[in-house]
């Protein structure tokens, strides 16, 4: 049975493992994972690798991720006592040491060079210094040796060589200051017969990717306390799209600035700017992002019937959010008690959501869609009453929320700061209406984000 290797060809760690497999002449079934389409976040891939990273190896049912661990495993199993990974404890320890150093080298290259290309992250002075120091250290480690650990090729060389290949984004100009590293890199590229095969097309693909990234990264205008803002934030994370967050300080009326009014004349959050094109209203933004960046994704399927179901659920989520706002948010923001009608509507809407989920895994069936992401962000509002209404009376809704909040790897990162502020806001002992209460900046942001979202009320369904 051939080994299954899940990879993306732009990933240096993936290419390191592929070089190791080629060296061992193993039968391999290469499975490309489309990170841009969120394939690494699908349940079937998460079962193989809950860290949702590439490369991932499956060898006769055994799943393993982390490229350096994969190399260690492959050479331990298929080339016992090979010079590339000998059983001698001291030699092996030296190789392991260099593999761990390579992890730091790879991280520093991302911080100083490739992070800007792939994620739109500008390098800091510290990250550039760390990168240069790591190159100097590699220069010292190589010294007069032929390879990084001495005079024999090891898996540490395969990993380091793949890491250095990242620098082809600037034609390896960074290696001009470290001549021994430069000579080592050029020599191994010629020496290893599988290097060219593994790296075929990488330069061209990378150039195309860089050209596409010259288009400005998406700008997301948001406030952390806004559930609709967090819904868009989660989708951007899910699709692995490069974006920059632009926090709008509603407390100081930044949404009324002329510059922001040009982006969103309704003066609300969230809004995005994608290469000069402005979109506002969270659900419209999510539809747009899927249409452009993941047109074949099950998140927003192209099948007209399936898409209609997702659209219907997105509209329902608008009323779902409205009912939570009326019953929970207004009380803590404006000290306005919900009317009996609003409370009844709130309870009925929660029950409807529970019925819509039913025995399904997700809102629209058995596949995650943007309707789930939007409604999940909305459901974080239950934190106001410590989720007491998310109980066994709506067991489907409760189970759905608990499962997704743990299943989606970006949920905590995106939502926990806002939820924490929301809870802090709710525990205030003083009324915020007409009060002289002195609030912290983050506390004030809480007030304003929901005051500014009050006008989203929709009278008719």
C-alpha positions as CSV (number, residue, x, y, z in Angstrom):
1,X,0.0,0.0,0.0
2,X,1.5,3.3,-1.0
3,X,2.1,6.1,1.5
4,X,-0.4,9.0,1.3
5,X,1.3,12.4,1.5
6,X,-1.0,15.5,1.8
7,X,0.9,18.6,0.8
8,X,0.9,22.0,-0.9
9,X,3.8,22.5,-3.3
10,X,4.5,26.0,-2.1
11,X,5.3,24.7,1.4
12,X,9.0,24.1,2.0
13,X,8.3,21.5,4.8
14,X,6.2,19.5,2.3
15,X,9.0,19.6,-0.2
16,X,11.5,18.4,2.5
17,X,9.3,15.3,3.1
18,X,8.8,14.7,-0.6
19,X,12.6,14.8,-1.1
20,X,13.0,12.2,1.7
21,X,10.4,9.9,0.1
22,X,12.2,10.3,-3.3
23,X,15.5,9.5,-1.6
24,X,14.0,6.3,-0.1
25,X,12.3,5.5,-3.4
26,X,9.0,4.8,-1.7
27,X,5.7,4.4,-3.4
28,X,3.8,7.6,-2.6
29,X,0.3,8.8,-3.4
30,X,0.6,12.6,-3.4
31,X,-2.7,14.4,-2.4
32,X,-2.6,18.2,-2.9
33,X,-4.5,20.1,-0.3
34,X,-6.0,23.4,-1.4
35,X,-5.5,25.7,1.6
36,X,-7.1,28.7,-0.1
37,X,-10.3,26.7,-0.4
38,X,-10.1,25.6,3.2
39,X,-9.7,21.9,2.4
40,X,-7.3,21.6,5.4
41,X,-10.3,22.5,7.7
42,X,-12.7,19.9,6.4
43,X,-13.7,17.2,9.0
44,X,-12.1,14.4,7.0
45,X,-8.7,16.1,7.0
46,X,-9.0,17.2,10.7
47,X,-9.4,13.5,11.6
48,X,-6.0,12.9,10.0
49,X,-4.4,16.1,11.4
50,X,-6.3,18.1,14.1
51,X,-3.5,20.7,13.7
52,X,-4.8,21.2,10.1
53,X,-1.3,21.6,8.7
54,X,0.7,20.3,5.7
55,X,2.5,18.0,5.2
56,X,0.5,15.1,6.7
57,X,1.5,11.5,6.1
58,X,-0.7,8.4,6.3
59,X,1.2,5.1,6.3
60,X,-1.0,2.1,6.4
61,X,-3.5,3.8,8.6
62,X,-0.9,5.6,10.8
63,X,-1.3,9.4,10.5
64,X,1.6,11.8,11.2
65,X,2.2,15.5,10.8
66,X,5.1,17.9,11.3
67,X,7.7,17.5,8.5
68,X,10.7,16.8,10.7
69,X,8.9,14.1,12.7
70,X,7.8,12.6,9.4
71,X,11.4,12.5,8.1
72,X,12.5,10.9,11.4
73,X,9.8,8.3,11.1
74,X,10.3,7.4,7.5
75,X,14.1,6.9,7.8
76,X,13.7,5.0,11.1
77,X,11.2,2.6,9.4
78,X,12.3,2.3,5.8
79,X,16.1,2.9,6.1
80,X,17.1,1.6,9.5
81,X,20.6,2.8,10.4
82,X,20.9,4.8,7.2
83,X,23.7,7.5,7.4
84,X,20.8,10.0,6.8
85,X,19.4,9.1,10.2
86,X,21.8,6.6,12.0
87,X,20.9,4.7,15.1
88,X,24.1,5.9,16.9
89,X,22.7,8.1,19.7
90,X,25.2,10.9,19.5
91,X,25.0,11.1,15.7
92,X,21.2,11.0,15.8
93,X,21.1,13.7,18.6
94,X,23.3,16.0,16.4
95,X,20.8,15.5,13.5
96,X,17.8,16.2,15.8
97,X,19.5,19.3,17.1
98,X,19.9,20.6,13.5
99,X,16.3,19.7,12.7
100,X,15.2,21.8,15.7
101,X,17.4,24.7,14.6
102,X,15.9,24.4,11.1
103,X,12.5,25.0,12.7
104,X,13.8,28.3,14.1
105,X,15.3,29.2,10.7
106,X,12.1,28.5,8.9
107,X,10.2,30.6,11.4
108,X,12.6,33.5,11.0
109,X,12.4,33.4,7.2
110,X,8.6,33.7,7.5
111,X,8.9,36.6,9.9
112,X,11.4,38.5,7.8
113,X,10.7,37.5,4.2
114,X,7.7,35.3,3.3
115,X,5.2,36.4,5.9
116,X,4.7,39.7,4.0
117,X,4.0,37.7,0.8
118,X,1.7,35.1,2.1
119,X,0.0,36.8,5.0
120,X,0.6,40.5,4.4
121,X,2.6,40.7,7.7
122,X,5.2,43.5,7.6
123,X,8.5,42.3,9.1
124,X,9.6,44.0,12.3
125,X,13.2,45.2,13.0
126,X,13.5,42.3,15.5
127,X,12.3,39.7,13.0
128,X,14.8,40.9,10.4
129,X,17.6,40.8,13.0
130,X,16.6,37.2,14.1
131,X,16.6,36.1,10.5
132,X,20.0,37.5,9.8
133,X,21.4,36.0,13.0
134,X,20.0,32.6,12.1
135,X,21.7,32.8,8.7
136,X,25.0,33.7,10.4
137,X,24.6,30.8,12.8
138,X,24.0,28.4,9.9
139,X,27.1,29.8,8.3
140,X,29.0,28.9,11.4
141,X,27.4,25.4,11.7
142,X,28.4,24.5,8.1
143,X,31.9,25.9,8.5
144,X,34.3,23.8,6.4
145,X,31.9,20.8,6.4
146,X,30.2,19.5,3.3
147,X,26.9,19.1,5.1
148,X,25.3,20.7,8.2
149,X,26.3,17.9,10.5
150,X,29.6,17.0,9.0
151,X,30.6,15.2,5.8
152,X,27.6,13.0,5.3
153,X,24.2,13.9,4.0
154,X,21.4,13.6,6.6
155,X,17.7,14.4,6.9
156,X,18.8,17.6,8.5
157,X,20.2,18.7,5.1
158,X,16.9,17.8,3.4
159,X,15.0,20.0,5.8
160,X,17.4,22.9,5.8
161,X,17.7,22.8,2.0
162,X,13.9,23.0,1.6
163,X,13.8,25.8,4.2
164,X,16.4,27.8,2.2
165,X,14.4,27.3,-1.0
166,X,11.9,29.8,0.5
167,X,14.5,32.5,-0.4
168,X,14.0,32.0,-4.1
169,X,11.3,34.7,-3.7
170,X,14.2,37.2,-3.9
171,X,16.5,35.0,-6.0
172,X,18.5,34.0,-2.9
173,X,20.0,37.5,-2.5
174,X,19.8,37.1,1.3
175,X,22.6,34.4,1.0
176,X,25.1,36.9,-0.5
177,X,26.2,37.8,3.1
178,X,26.7,34.1,4.1
179,X,28.9,32.6,1.3
180,X,29.3,29.2,2.9
181,X,25.5,28.8,3.1
182,X,25.2,30.0,-0.4
183,X,27.7,27.5,-1.7
184,X,26.1,24.7,0.3
185,X,22.6,25.6,-1.1
186,X,23.8,25.7,-4.7
187,X,25.9,22.5,-4.4
188,X,23.1,20.4,-2.9
189,X,20.6,21.6,-5.5
190,X,23.0,20.2,-8.1
191,X,24.0,17.1,-6.1
192,X,20.6,15.7,-5.2
193,X,19.0,14.1,-8.2
194,X,15.4,14.6,-7.0
195,X,15.8,18.3,-6.0
196,X,14.8,19.6,-9.5
197,X,11.9,17.2,-9.8
198,X,10.5,18.1,-6.4
199,X,10.9,21.8,-7.0
200,X,9.6,21.8,-10.6
201,X,7.1,24.5,-11.1
202,X,7.6,26.0,-7.6
203,X,9.4,29.1,-8.9
204,X,6.7,29.8,-11.5
205,X,3.8,29.2,-9.1
206,X,5.5,31.4,-6.5
207,X,6.0,34.2,-9.0
208,X,2.3,34.0,-10.0
209,X,1.4,34.1,-6.3
210,X,3.6,37.1,-5.7
211,X,2.1,38.8,-8.7
212,X,-1.4,38.2,-7.3
213,X,-0.4,39.5,-3.9
214,X,0.8,42.8,-5.4
215,X,-2.9,43.4,-5.3
216,X,-3.5,44.8,-1.9
217,X,-4.5,42.5,0.9
218,X,-8.1,42.7,2.0
219,X,-8.7,45.3,4.6
220,X,-11.3,44.3,7.2
221,X,-12.9,47.2,9.1
222,X,-14.3,45.9,12.3
223,X,-14.8,46.0,16.0
224,X,-13.9,43.0,18.1
225,X,-17.2,43.1,20.1
226,X,-19.3,43.0,17.0
227,X,-20.6,39.5,16.2
228,X,-21.1,40.3,12.5
229,X,-17.5,41.5,12.4
230,X,-16.3,38.3,14.0
231,X,-18.2,36.2,11.5
232,X,-16.3,37.8,8.6
233,X,-13.1,37.5,10.5
234,X,-13.7,33.8,11.0
235,X,-14.4,33.3,7.3
236,X,-11.2,35.1,6.3
237,X,-9.3,32.8,8.6
238,X,-11.1,29.7,7.3
239,X,-10.3,30.6,3.7
240,X,-6.7,31.5,4.6
241,X,-7.0,34.8,2.8
242,X,-4.4,37.5,3.5
243,X,-6.1,40.5,5.2
244,X,-5.4,43.4,7.5
245,X,-7.6,44.4,10.4
246,X,-8.5,48.0,10.6
247,X,-10.2,48.6,14.0
248,X,-12.9,51.3,13.8
249,X,-13.1,53.3,17.1
250,X,-16.8,53.8,17.3
251,X,-16.3,55.4,20.7
252,X,-14.6,58.3,19.1
253,X,-16.9,58.4,16.2
254,X,-14.4,57.1,13.7
255,X,-17.2,55.6,11.7
256,X,-18.3,59.1,10.8
257,X,-15.0,60.1,9.4
258,X,-15.2,61.2,5.8
259,X,-12.7,58.5,4.7
260,X,-14.7,55.7,6.3
261,X,-18.0,57.1,5.0
262,X,-16.5,56.6,1.5
263,X,-16.0,52.9,2.3
264,X,-19.3,52.4,4.1
265,X,-21.9,55.2,3.7
266,X,-24.1,53.4,6.3
267,X,-21.3,53.9,8.8
268,X,-21.4,50.5,10.4
269,X,-19.0,47.6,10.8
270,X,-17.9,45.3,9.3
271,X,-16.8,46.5,5.9
272,X,-14.1,45.2,3.6
273,X,-12.0,46.8,0.9
274,X,-10.7,44.3,-1.7
275,X,-8.4,45.9,-4.2
276,X,-10.5,49.1,-4.2
277,X,-13.9,47.3,-4.1
278,X,-15.9,48.0,-1.0
279,X,-18.4,45.6,0.5
280,X,-20.4,46.1,3.7
281,X,-23.0,44.0,5.6
282,X,-21.4,40.9,7.0
283,X,-23.5,38.3,5.2
284,X,-23.0,40.0,1.8
285,X,-19.3,40.1,2.6
286,X,-19.2,36.4,3.3
287,X,-21.0,35.6,0.1
288,X,-18.6,37.8,-1.9
289,X,-15.5,36.2,-0.3
290,X,-16.7,32.7,-1.1
291,X,-17.7,33.7,-4.7
292,X,-14.3,35.2,-5.4
293,X,-11.8,33.2,-3.3
294,X,-13.5,29.8,-3.0
295,X,-16.0,29.5,-5.9
296,X,-16.2,25.7,-5.6
297,X,-16.3,25.5,-1.9
298,X,-19.1,23.7,0.0
299,X,-19.1,26.7,2.3
300,X,-21.2,28.4,-0.3
301,X,-22.1,25.8,-3.0
302,X,-22.6,26.6,-6.6
303,X,-25.5,24.3,-6.8
304,X,-28.5,26.6,-7.1
305,X,-30.7,24.7,-4.7
306,X,-28.0,24.2,-2.0
307,X,-27.0,27.9,-2.3
308,X,-30.7,28.9,-1.9
309,X,-30.8,27.0,1.4
310,X,-27.6,28.7,2.6
311,X,-29.0,32.1,1.6
312,X,-32.3,31.4,3.4
313,X,-30.4,30.5,6.6
314,X,-28.3,33.7,6.3
315,X,-31.5,35.8,6.2
316,X,-32.9,33.8,9.1
317,X,-29.7,34.6,11.0
318,X,-30.4,38.3,10.6
319,X,-33.7,37.8,12.6
320,X,-31.9,35.5,15.0
321,X,-29.4,38.2,15.7
322,X,-32.2,40.8,16.1
323,X,-34.0,38.7,18.6
324,X,-30.9,38.2,20.7
325,X,-30.2,41.9,20.5
326,X,-33.6,42.9,21.7
327,X,-33.7,40.4,24.6
328,X,-30.1,40.5,25.8
329,X,-28.0,43.3,24.3
330,X,-30.3,46.3,24.8
331,X,-30.6,45.5,28.5
332,X,-26.9,45.7,29.2
333,X,-26.1,48.5,26.7
334,X,-29.0,50.9,27.3
335,X,-30.6,49.4,30.4
336,X,-33.8,48.8,28.3
337,X,-35.8,45.8,29.5
338,X,-37.2,43.7,26.7
339,X,-41.0,43.8,26.2
340,X,-43.1,40.7,26.7
341,X,-43.4,40.5,22.9
342,X,-39.6,40.7,22.4
343,X,-39.1,38.0,25.0
344,X,-41.6,35.7,23.3
345,X,-40.0,36.4,19.9
346,X,-36.6,35.7,21.4
347,X,-37.7,32.3,22.8
348,X,-39.6,31.4,19.6
349,X,-36.6,32.3,17.4
350,X,-34.2,30.2,19.5
351,X,-36.7,27.3,19.2
352,X,-36.8,27.8,15.5
353,X,-33.1,27.7,15.2
354,X,-33.0,24.5,17.3
355,X,-35.6,23.0,14.9
356,X,-33.6,24.1,11.8
357,X,-30.6,22.2,13.1
358,X,-32.5,19.2,14.1
359,X,-30.4,16.0,13.7
360,X,-28.1,17.7,11.2
361,X,-24.5,18.2,12.0
362,X,-24.7,21.7,10.5
363,X,-27.4,24.2,9.7
364,X,-27.8,23.3,6.0
365,X,-27.1,19.5,6.5
366,X,-23.9,17.6,6.9
367,X,-21.5,20.2,5.6
368,X,-20.2,23.4,7.1
369,X,-21.4,26.6,5.3
370,X,-21.1,30.3,5.8
371,X,-24.6,30.2,7.5
372,X,-23.0,28.2,10.3
373,X,-20.1,30.7,10.7
374,X,-22.5,33.7,10.7
375,X,-25.0,32.1,13.2
376,X,-22.1,30.9,15.4
377,X,-20.9,34.4,15.8
378,X,-24.4,35.5,16.5
379,X,-24.8,32.8,19.2
380,X,-21.8,34.1,21.1
381,X,-24.3,36.8,22.4
382,X,-25.7,34.1,24.8
383,X,-22.6,34.8,26.9
384,X,-24.4,37.8,28.3
385,X,-26.5,35.5,30.5
386,X,-23.7,32.9,30.8
387,X,-25.3,30.7,28.1
388,X,-28.1,29.8,30.5
389,X,-30.7,30.0,27.6
390,X,-28.5,27.6,25.6
391,X,-29.9,24.7,27.6
392,X,-31.4,21.2,27.1
393,X,-34.7,22.8,25.9
394,X,-32.8,23.6,22.7
395,X,-30.5,20.6,22.8
396,X,-29.8,20.7,19.1
397,X,-28.7,24.3,19.2
398,X,-26.7,23.7,22.3
399,X,-24.9,20.7,20.9
400,X,-24.3,22.5,17.5
401,X,-22.7,25.6,19.3
402,X,-20.6,23.5,21.6
403,X,-19.3,21.3,18.8
404,X,-18.5,24.1,16.4
405,X,-16.9,26.3,19.0
406,X,-14.4,23.5,19.6
407,X,-14.2,22.2,16.0
408,X,-13.3,25.4,14.3
409,X,-9.6,26.0,15.1
410,X,-9.9,29.8,14.8
411,X,-13.0,30.2,17.0
412,X,-11.2,31.0,20.2
413,X,-8.7,33.3,18.6
414,X,-11.4,35.4,16.9
415,X,-14.2,35.3,19.5
416,X,-12.8,34.9,23.0
417,X,-11.5,38.5,23.4
418,X,-14.9,39.9,22.4
419,X,-16.8,37.4,24.6
420,X,-14.6,38.3,27.6
421,X,-15.3,42.0,27.1
422,X,-19.0,41.3,26.7
423,X,-19.0,39.4,30.0
424,X,-17.1,42.2,31.7
425,X,-19.6,44.7,30.3
426,X,-22.5,42.7,31.7
427,X,-21.1,42.5,35.2
428,X,-21.1,46.2,35.8
429,X,-23.1,47.2,38.8
430,X,-24.0,50.7,37.5
431,X,-26.4,51.8,34.9
432,X,-24.7,53.0,31.7
433,X,-27.6,55.2,30.7
434,X,-27.1,58.8,31.9
435,X,-24.4,57.6,34.3
436,X,-21.1,59.2,35.1
437,X,-19.5,55.8,35.2
438,X,-15.8,56.0,34.2
439,X,-15.2,53.2,31.7
440,X,-11.9,51.9,30.3
441,X,-11.4,52.3,26.6
442,X,-12.2,48.6,25.9
443,X,-15.3,48.9,28.1
444,X,-16.5,52.0,26.1
445,X,-15.9,50.1,22.9
446,X,-18.3,47.6,24.2
447,X,-21.0,50.2,24.6
448,X,-20.5,51.9,21.3
449,X,-20.3,48.9,19.1
450,X,-23.7,47.8,20.1
451,X,-25.2,51.3,20.2
452,X,-24.1,51.7,16.6
453,X,-25.6,48.4,15.7
454,X,-29.0,49.2,17.2
455,X,-30.2,50.7,13.9
456,X,-30.0,47.3,12.3
457,X,-33.5,46.6,13.5
458,X,-35.6,45.1,10.7
459,X,-39.4,45.5,11.3
460,X,-40.6,43.1,8.6
461,X,-39.5,39.6,7.7
